[in-house]
Each structure stands twice: as structure tokens, then as C-alpha cells.
Amino acid sequence: MNAPDKTGGPDLALINYGDGDFTVVRPGRFVMCAISGVRIPLEALRYWSAVHQEAYAGPAEALARWRGLNP
């Protein structure tokens, strides 16, 4: 029995996050939230960090990450 794929599988996109936009490096349908681990469809991606190259599912996750880095 194989272990489950926790990386998101073949539909996981590879993204280069910039300031205000992002570039798709490897096509896919979604990215993973760095905080919650939920799948974020690319068309719903609104929150990310260019500095940390991470995606966030929503404002709560982005704020949680910011608070974790800025105690």
C-alpha cells in the first residue's frame, strides 16, 4: 500500500509569487495554503507572500502567518 500524496498530486501548480501578481511556473489547478494545508484553486488565489513564496487560503491565514513572523 502506498502512502497518500500530501503534496497535492499532479494538479498542484508551481507559482512564483510577486508583488501584486503571480506567475505560473508549472501549470496546475491549485496551490496549497501554507497555514491550513487546504487546496486553493488558482482562480480563487488572492492572498500570498512574495517574500516567503507562500499562498494563503484567506485573510485569516495571511494574518496568522504575519503575526507568527512579527510577535
C-alpha positions in Angstrom: 0.0 0.0 0.0 1.3 3.4 -1.0 1.4 6.4 1.4 -1.1 9.1 0.5 0.4 12.0 -1.5 0.4 15.0 0.8 1.9 17.4 -1.8 -1.4 17.7 -3.7 -0.8 15.4 -6.6 -0.4 16.2 -10.3 -2.8 19.1 -10.4 -0.6 21.1 -8.0 0.6 24.3 -9.7 4.1 25.8 -9.0 3.8 29.5 -8.7 6.3 32.4 -8.4 4.6 34.9 -6.2 5.3 38.5 -6.9 4.2 41.9 -5.5 0.6 42.2 -6.7 0.7 39.3 -9.2 2.0 35.8 -9.7 3.5 33.7 -12.5 2.6 30.1 -13.1 5.9 28.2 -13.4 4.3 24.7 -13.7 0.6 24.5 -14.7 -1.9 23.1 -12.3 -5.4 23.7 -10.9 -4.5 24.7 -7.4 -1.8 25.6 -4.8 -1.7 24.6 -1.1 -2.3 27.0 1.7 0.9 27.3 3.8 -1.1 27.6 7.0 -4.1 25.4 6.7 -3.0 23.0 4.0 -6.2 23.4 2.1 -6.3 23.4 -1.7 -6.7 26.9 -3.2 -7.9 26.9 -6.8 -5.8 29.3 -8.9 -8.8 31.3 -9.9 -9.5 31.9 -6.1 -5.9 32.8 -5.2 -6.0 36.3 -3.6 -3.5 36.1 -0.7 0.2 35.2 -0.8 3.6 36.4 0.3 6.2 37.3 -2.3 8.9 37.3 0.4 8.1 33.9 1.7 6.8 32.4 -1.6 3.6 31.1 0.2 -0.1 31.1 -0.6 -2.8 31.6 1.9 -6.4 30.5 1.7 -7.8 33.8 3.0 -7.1 36.9 5.1 -7.3 35.0 8.4 -4.4 32.7 7.3 -2.4 35.5 5.9 -2.8 37.4 9.2 -1.9 34.3 11.2 1.3 34.0 9.2 2.1 37.7 9.7 1.5 37.5 13.4 3.7 34.4 13.6 6.6 36.3 12.0 6.0 39.5 13.8 5.4 38.8 17.5 
